[in-house]
């Protein structure tokens, strides 16, 4: 393929040059957002933890940190045994745990509900940006359950081992947010027994049909695309499918993805987290984490291009605050409020929102 004539869709895919998606380095907790989560069931007691993180290291060690209000003692368990103890604020490094698909930790204080946590990133050979969409604290002190909803880049390069791991994680529904040409070029590999659902965000929109000629034009293309995700017919239909699927399948995990797992997937995660009551700054941190997870793959693409062309392509590969903010701006301009967006665009009224929160929040 002639690099000078790559389509915008191909650039966004970060696969047009035939480059492997090399895994990125493990991100710090501040870069990826806190890896916080909990179990399924609600109870009358609140969660005392205001912060809690699990960060997996390349050497097999796990760095843990926490803050809990009004407690004297915290214990952390893994695989049924206590691996760390401390007070209301603490840090610990845990080593020597056996290999696992995801290593879970149970954070428990001397009163209140505990939290079930894992590192956010799910490491697979065929993806670089597959991570848990849950594990965030809401404005009212509840927590979004981990292990229920996942977000990812494309699934075309999954290995047999990757697919088996996703099946063990309980993923039974996969929503593909990509356009028809992307799906045809790199068809998904999905876990055995999982439902595959096409939810084309840009269907009929004409987005990404021409290549920008300058960095400024590329930035404008990304901002306009974000607005199309919010108010375009394809976006409204696709995100309705995704949120309906999350509400309806409370027995298994759901995964949604696009090609890079950053823009269409990013708004899907932002819409879900905002609906659940997660603060905007936390949602933004989750969105911007794609820059960390995708850095090696993006650098590989840009490194194969002349500098002037790389400067034009870079805004297409990045996630930037102004991109996500343009989506929120479109919500305000078209619908007046996020609640009206949920109701008028995605069909989620107060009753359905209450059910979604009951299913995905704890505390």
Residue, then its C-alpha position, 0 to 999 in steps of 0.5 A: x500500500x502506498x503510505x502517501x495515499x492511506x485512507x483516514x480509516x486506515x490511519x485510525x486503525x493503526x494497522x494499515x502499515x501491517x505493523x504488529x500491535x506491540x504491547x505497551x508498558x504497564x501504566x501507572x495508576x495516575x495514568x490509567x485511573x485507579x483500578x478500583x472495583x467490587x463484587x456484585x451484591x449491594x448491602x446496607x453498609x457503605x464502602x469506607x474506601x475513597x481510594x484503592x489501586x492495584x498495579x501489576x508490575x512486569x516482574x509479577x509483583x503487585x503494588x497496592x495502595x488505599x485510603x479509607x475513611x474512619x477505619x483503624x485496620x485494613x486487610x487485603x486478601x488474595x487467593x483466600x489468604x491475607x497478603x497485606x495489612x495496614x491502617x486507614x492509609x497504606x501501601x504494600x507490594x505483594x510478590x510470589x502469587x501464582x500466575x492467573x488470568x487476572x489477579x484479584x484482591x479483596x480490600x476489607x476494613x474493620x467496618x463497611x463493605x470491602x472492594x474486589x480489585x484487579x489491575x485494570x489492564x487485561x494483558x493479551x497477545x493480540x490487543x494493547x488496549x483491553x481494560x476493565x471499564x469498571x472500578x471507579x468511585x462515583x460522586x456519592x461514594x458508590x463504586x462501579x463493579x469490575x469484571x462486568x464491562x470491558x473496553x478494547x481495541x480490535x479483536x482481529x489478532x486474538x490468539x487461541x489462548x487469548x480467546x480462551x482467557x476471554x471466555x474464562x473471564x465470562x465475556x458473552x457479548x461482543x459489540x463491534x463499533x467499527x465501520x463495514x470496511x474495518x470489519x471486512x479488513x480485520x474480522x473479529x475473533x470472539x470467544x466461543x459461545x459469545x454473541x457478536x453484535x455489529x453496532x456501527x457508530x458511523x453508519x451512514x455518516x460519511x466520517x473518515x472518508x477523506x484524509x486531512x491535509x494538515x494537523x489542524x484539519x485532523x484535529x477538527x476531523x476528530x472533534x467533528x467525529x466526536x459530535x457525530x458519535x453523540x448526535x448522529x443517527x448511527x451513534x445514537x443507534x449503536x450506543x443504545x445497543x451497547x447500553x441496552x446490552x449491558x442492562x440486559x445481560x447482568x449474568x455475563x460480562x460485556x465487551x465493546x470495541x472499535x479499532x484502536x479502542x479510543x474514540x468510539x469505544x471512548x465515548x461508549x465508556x464515557x457515556x456509561x460512566x457518566x450515567x453511573x455518576x462517575x465524576x467528569x475528571x475520572x471519566x477524562x482520565x479513563x479516556x486519556x489512558x488510551x494514549x499510554x496503552x497505545x503509545x508503542x503501537x502509535x509510535x510504530x505507525x508514526x515512525x514509518x512516515x515522513x515527519x510532515x505526514x506523521x504530524x498530520x496523522x498524529x492527531x488521528x492516533x491521539x486522544x485529547x481532552x478537546x475531543x471528549x469535551x466536544x462530545x459533552x458540548x454536543x450533548x449540551x447543545x443538542x439535548x440540554x443535559x446528559x439525562x436528556x441525552x440518555x432519555x432522548x438519544x439512548x432511550x434510558x429513562x429514570x427507571x432504566x437508569x436506576x436499574x443500570x445503577x443497581x446492576x453495576x454499582x455497589x456501596 
